[in-house]
């Protein structure tokens, strides 16, 4: 399974864009990149996922490099409620059709006023 | 849409008793449900994966006789912590996926278990 590497923590000013990087250099051609976040004492929340093209939804944008070895999650206008731990995950498959989400340590994003 | 609930949200029990946690997908049918455990200041650890009507698949190191999982319907899975001990105190979180092959999982709010 492809491992991911993220910085342990980042700060962002309220109203500015938060850019969260993730390295996944061992990703294979058909593996997706998923992003989740976990606000303190809550269950994780799905944000976005992508394969090779950049993706955007109401929460965030996902930029994947052409070689797919890294990606960046962008929160365009961070708010205090975006303070959370952000997880970049490349689901592992055990031969079945459903991949397991293996949560690493993620990036703790602190949005400051 | 895609809301997952858990009950109870927190529970305190005595050592040696059993505790049941329910996980429900409220507005969709879940093809697969997952159970995670999270200790303080640590990340989520997958405990088991279950499909409706079949036995759960447990991750290495998770005792299946201690953590009983029943997936009775496409909207309900239960986790029973049997003979709970203080070291079982943790945040238990379930999730559900609604499409085979799609790793978009919808998580419940979690259940905080404290064993005295």
Interface residues (C-beta under 8 A of the other chain):
Chain A: X32 X34 X38 X41 X42 X43 X44 X45 X46 X49 X87 X91 X97 X98 X99 X100 X101 X102 X103 X104 X105 X106
Chain B: X4 X6 X31 X32 X34 X36 X43 X44 X45 X46 X49 X91 X93 X95 X97 X100 X101 X103 X104 X105 X106 X107 X108 X109 X110 X112
